[in-house]
Amino acid sequence: MKSILAVALASFATLVCAQEQIPVSPKPSSYLARANTLLEQQPVIDTHNDWPIFLKFYYKGKLNNIDLTHMTNESHTDIERLRKGHVGGQFWSIFYPCEDKEANQVKEGLELIDLVKRMVQRYPDTFQLAGSVAEYEDAIKNGRIASMQGIEGGQIIDSSMSALRQFYDAGVRYMTLTHNCHTPWAESQSPATEYPFPKGTGLTDFGRKIVKEMNRIGMFVDISHVAHSTMHAVLDTTSAPVLFSHTSANAICPIERNVPDSVLRRLNETDGVVMVNFYSRFVECDESKRATLSDVADHIEHIASIAGRDKVGLGSDYNGIDLTPVGLEDVSKYPYLIAELLKRGWSDEDVKGVAGANLLRIWRGVELVRDKLSDVLPDESELNADSMQ
């Protein structure tokens, strides 16, 4: 009797909606189907995946005898899951721990770039190197995953303008100004390391020159990991759109690592996008809880509510985090996040922006500034005591 009544009530509700032209909410599964369709039109561009350093630590960077198609270890990433997740563009992180003071950071960075290039060469039907929007579009046209690179931590250039330019020539398209250590010219969000300048400095004179040189050559200035004072200092300096390659909302999880509303309100000054991080500890500050996919969507919505829906994207930090949100366990799960946004009322164009179109817009903006500065000579400044002020 109960089941018959339920069917009758459901049929009546459908009839009433049809008569009164009231839209019937889609079934949950239809949101996922719609998300998958939209991601075929605008694939995911994720701006931060630490697979290169994962492969270096697990396999000593030796790729010849391992299968990257299907990995059964702790990796969040493999080719099968990238395809399932509709990943069309990935910025592979060029990262080495800044805490290792004995390491030759420039050498470590170059070896990881070599690893990415060897990966692309070994799987030419899957990956294609891309250093521009046009090259990204060519990779998509060819059915391949556009593979870009971003330096995570300014220590990798060893305070050298020449090294910065050479990394750009090697394929790097963004640099996070710091990781968890201050550089001699930029302030990190982490108070754990010794300050080479007064706290709250943000950028030194040399740091401002680094930002301007990045504008000149067409490299994203990434202000994830930096102090809030550094975020503001960059916005005071840059002439190109800024990038947060993997950062969440400070208003929801109030740690220095996350972007505050005061910075979000400034993103319209030069344009910029916050690519939301999936690390559970940056999404949910209560360490007794594990973040969920819904919590990540909350961060996306908060950033959008302050800066606009065109100012947010995805920067998962997969393979660089030890605790993922429930529902976002690996790179195959992006469609479920897009489906959640659709369920919350985001339009098709809005979610395509989150998936990758917003990032492409600011990438074009960075290239436009580069072209406008083509007559400016390379900066030959060197780090010295005066430039550290």
Disulfide bonds with the S-S distance in Angstrom:
Cys98-Cys181 2.16
Cys253-Cys285 1.87
